[in-house]
Amino acid sequence: MMQKAGPFTVRYGEGLDLASADLPAPTRMRIPTREGAVRCRVQHPRPSATPSPVVVHFHGGAFIVRYPQMDDFYTRFLADQVGAVVVSVDYDVAPQKHYPVAQHQAHDVVAWFVEHGAGMGVDARRIAISGFSAGGNLAASAALQARDAGTFAPALVVLGVPSLDVAEPTTAKTATIARPMIDAGLLDLVRETYYRDASRRPEPYASPLLAPDLTDYPPTLVLTAEVDALRREGDAFAARLLEAGVDVTHHVVPDRDHYFMLASDAEQARETLDLIVAHLRVALVDLAG
C-alpha cells in the first residue's frame, strides 16, 4: 500500500523546482546489474560541445517506496547548475526484495556508467554519487563496495540525511522533537521488510557507519538535519571519515527534521542546494579542468 500510494502521498521537494524551464525532459533506460536490470530516470543538461559529467542519485523511501520522481526537483537543479547528466535510480525495494539487492544494484549501476558512459556521450571519468535517506545508505554503500573491489573512484559522494546504521536498536534513534518524521515504528518496518536477516545488519555494506576501516573513502559531503532521528549516525560517519583522513565536509541544516529541504523555507532550501552544487562543481568541473 505504501508503494502504491507513493506518487500520491510523497510531497518532499514540492514547490522546490528551481531549475530553468528549458531543460530537456527526462528519459528512461534500463541498466544491467547482478540483481537484474534496473530502471533509471535520466535528466540531461542543456546541450554542450563537450561531454558532461555524471551524477548517479538514489532517492529515499525507507527501502519500501520506489518513486524516483520525488527527487526530480533535485536532479533537474543539478543538471541545470552543474551541467551534469543526473541518473535517478529506480532500485528494487521491500517486501519484494531484501538486502543486499538494492546495495548491489547501486554499485553496479555506477560501475556500468563508468564503463559504458562514453558510449552515451558523457564523461564518466567525472562521476559522483548522491543519495537521500535510504538512498544515502545506498550511495555510501556503493562507494564502500567500489573502494573494496577497486571498480571505480567517485569524485564526490553526497549523503543527505543518510541511514547509515541499521544494526543499532531502533529505540536508540531518538529525535529532539515530540513528533519526528522518523520513529521507531518506521525503523522497525524497514528492518522487518528489507533487512529481514538480523545477522547481516551489521555488515559494512548494510551499515556503512560500522565499516572497520574508512581509509581511502572518496571525498564526501554529509548533510544532516538538526532534529532528525538519523542525525547522530550521519554526524558519526562524518567524524569517522575525518579521522580516516578523508576529505569530508559536514553541514547540519538548522531547525530541520528528516525532510531537510522545504518549500516553506525556500531560502534555506536554496542555500542547501547551492552548497551541494558548489561541491559538485569543484569535484566534477573545476578540478577536472
C-alpha positions in Angstrom: 0.0 0.0 0.0 2.9 2.4 0.8 4.4 1.6 -2.6 1.1 2.3 -4.5 0.5 5.4 -2.5 3.9 6.9 -3.1 3.0 9.1 -6.2 0.0 10.5 -4.3 1.5 11.0 -0.8 5.1 11.9 -1.3 5.4 15.7 -1.1 9.1 16.0 -0.5 10.6 18.8 -2.6 7.2 20.0 -3.7 7.5 23.7 -4.8 11.3 23.5 -5.0 11.8 23.1 -8.7 14.3 25.9 -9.1 15.8 24.8 -12.4 15.5 26.6 -15.7 12.4 25.7 -17.7 14.4 24.9 -20.9 16.0 21.7 -19.7 15.2 18.6 -21.7 12.5 16.2 -20.4 14.0 13.2 -18.6 14.5 10.0 -20.5 14.4 6.4 -19.3 16.8 3.5 -19.6 17.5 0.1 -18.1 20.9 -0.8 -16.7 22.0 -4.4 -16.2 23.2 -5.4 -12.7 23.9 -8.7 -11.0 20.4 -8.4 -9.5 18.6 -7.9 -12.8 18.0 -4.8 -15.0 17.3 -1.6 -13.1 15.2 1.2 -14.5 16.8 4.7 -14.4 15.4 8.2 -15.0 18.0 10.3 -16.8 18.0 14.0 -16.6 20.2 15.7 -19.2 21.5 19.2 -19.0 21.3 21.7 -21.9 23.3 20.5 -24.9 27.1 21.1 -24.6 30.0 20.9 -27.0 31.9 18.8 -24.5 30.9 15.5 -22.7 29.0 16.1 -19.5 30.0 14.7 -16.1 27.6 12.2 -14.4 25.8 12.2 -11.0 24.1 8.9 -10.0 21.4 9.6 -7.4 19.4 7.4 -5.1 16.1 8.6 -3.8 14.7 7.9 -0.3 11.6 5.9 0.7 12.6 3.7 3.7 13.6 0.9 1.3 9.9 0.4 0.7 8.7 3.2 -1.6 10.1 3.3 -5.2 9.3 6.7 -6.6 12.4 8.4 -8.1 10.2 11.3 -9.3 10.2 12.6 -5.7 13.6 14.0 -6.3 13.0 15.5 -9.8 13.4 19.0 -8.3 16.9 17.9 -7.2 18.1 16.1 -10.3 16.8 19.0 -12.5 18.7 21.5 -10.4 21.9 19.6 -10.6 21.6 19.2 -14.4 20.9 23.0 -14.7 23.5 24.3 -12.3 26.3 21.7 -12.7 25.8 20.8 -16.3 25.8 17.1 -15.4 23.8 14.1 -16.6 21.9 13.1 -13.5 20.8 9.4 -13.3 18.0 8.7 -10.8 18.0 5.0 -10.0 14.7 3.1 -9.5 16.2 0.4 -7.4 14.3 -2.6 -6.0 12.6 -2.4 -2.6 10.9 -4.5 0.1 8.9 -6.5 0.6 9.6 -7.9 -2.9 13.3 -7.7 -2.4 15.6 -7.8 0.6 19.2 -6.8 1.5 21.6 -6.8 -0.3 19.7 -6.5 -3.6 19.5 -2.6 -3.7 23.1 -2.2 -2.5 24.3 -4.5 -5.3 22.2 -2.6 -7.8 23.5 0.7 -6.5 27.2 -0.3 -7.0 26.5 -1.9 -10.4 24.6 1.0 -11.9 27.5 3.4 -11.1 30.0 0.8 -12.4 28.1 0.5 -15.6 28.2 4.2 -16.3 32.0 4.3 -15.5 32.5 1.5 -18.1 29.9 2.4 -20.8 29.3 6.2 -20.3 31.5 7.2 -23.1 29.1 5.5 -25.5 26.4 7.8 -24.2 28.4 10.9 -24.9 29.2 11.6 -21.2 32.5 11.8 -19.4 32.1 9.0 -16.9 35.7 9.7 -15.6 33.9 12.6 -13.8 31.3 10.8 -11.8 29.7 11.5 -8.4 27.2 9.6 -6.3 24.4 11.1 -4.3 21.6 9.8 -2.1 19.0 11.0 0.4 17.8 9.0 3.4 17.7 5.3 2.4 19.3 6.4 -0.8 22.1 7.9 1.3 22.7 4.4 2.6 22.9 3.1 -1.0 25.3 5.9 -2.0 27.5 5.3 0.9 27.4 1.5 0.4 28.2 1.8 -3.3 31.2 3.9 -2.6 32.4 1.4 0.0 31.9 -1.5 -2.3 33.8 0.3 -5.1 36.7 1.1 -2.8 36.9 -2.6 -1.7 36.6 -4.0 -5.2 38.6 -1.3 -7.0 35.9 -0.8 -9.5 35.6 3.0 -9.6 36.5 6.0 -7.5 33.8 8.7 -7.5 34.9 12.3 -7.4 32.4 13.0 -4.7 29.8 11.3 -2.5 26.8 13.4 -1.4 24.9 12.0 1.6 21.7 13.8 2.6 20.1 12.7 6.0 21.6 9.2 5.4 20.6 6.0 7.1 24.0 4.5 8.0 23.4 2.1 10.9 20.6 -0.4 10.6 22.0 -2.6 13.3 21.6 -0.2 16.2 18.3 -0.7 18.2 15.6 1.4 16.8 14.7 2.7 20.2 18.2 4.3 20.4 17.4 6.5 17.4 15.7 9.4 19.1 14.8 12.8 17.9 14.7 16.0 19.9 11.1 16.9 19.0 7.9 15.3 20.1 6.6 14.1 16.7 9.6 13.3 14.5 9.2 12.2 10.9 11.3 9.1 11.6 10.2 7.0 14.6 10.9 3.5 15.9 7.8 2.1 14.2 9.0 3.1 10.7 12.5 1.9 11.5 11.2 -1.4 12.7 9.2 -1.8 9.5 12.4 -1.2 7.5 14.2 -4.0 9.4 11.3 -6.4 9.2 10.8 -6.0 5.4 14.1 -5.1 3.8 16.8 -6.0 6.4 15.0 -9.2 7.4 18.1 -11.2 8.3 19.2 -9.5 11.6 22.6 -11.2 11.5 23.5 -9.3 8.3 22.5 -5.8 9.5 26.0 -5.0 11.0 27.7 -5.7 7.6 29.5 -2.6 6.3 27.5 -2.6 3.1 24.3 -2.6 5.1 25.6 -0.2 7.8 28.5 1.8 6.4 29.0 3.5 9.7 30.1 0.2 11.1 32.8 -0.4 8.4 36.0 -1.2 10.3 38.2 1.0 8.1 37.2 4.1 6.1 40.7 4.8 4.8 40.7 5.8 1.1 36.9 6.5 1.1 36.1 9.1 -1.6 35.6 12.8 -0.8 32.2 13.2 0.8 29.7 15.9 1.6 27.5 14.9 4.6 24.3 16.8 5.2 22.4 16.1 8.5 19.3 17.8 9.9 19.3 19.3 13.3 16.3 17.5 14.8 16.3 14.3 12.7 16.3 10.9 14.4 19.0 9.8 12.0 21.3 12.8 12.6 23.5 11.1 15.1 24.7 8.4 12.7 25.3 10.9 9.9 27.3 13.0 12.3 29.3 10.0 13.4 30.0 8.9 9.9 31.4 12.4 9.0 33.6 12.3 12.2 34.9 8.8 11.2 35.7 9.9 7.7 37.6 12.9 9.1 39.6 10.6 11.5 40.4 8.4 8.5 41.9 11.3 6.6 39.1 11.6 4.1 38.3 14.9 2.5 34.9 15.5 4.2 32.5 18.4 4.6 29.8 18.1 7.2 26.9 20.5 7.3 24.0 20.4 9.7 20.8 22.0 8.3 19.4 24.0 11.3 15.8 23.6 12.6 15.0 20.7 10.2 13.7 17.2 10.6 14.2 14.4 8.1 12.7 16.5 5.3 15.7 18.8 5.2 14.6 21.0 2.3 11.2 22.5 2.3 9.4 25.0 0.1 8.0 26.7 3.2 11.6 27.9 3.7 12.8 28.3 0.2 15.7 30.5 1.2 17.2 27.8 3.4 16.5 25.1 0.8 18.2 27.1 -1.9 21.2 27.5 0.4 21.4 23.8 0.9 21.1 23.1 -2.8 23.7 25.7 -3.6 26.1 24.0 -1.1 25.7 20.7 -2.9 26.1 22.3 -6.3 29.3 24.1 -5.2 30.9 20.9 -4.1 29.8 19.0 -7.2 31.2 21.8 -9.4 34.6 21.6 -7.6 34.7 17.9 -7.9 33.3 17.5 -11.4 34.1 20.7 -13.3 36.8 22.8 -11.6 39.3 20.1 -10.6 38.7 18.3 -14.0 39.9 21.5 -15.8 
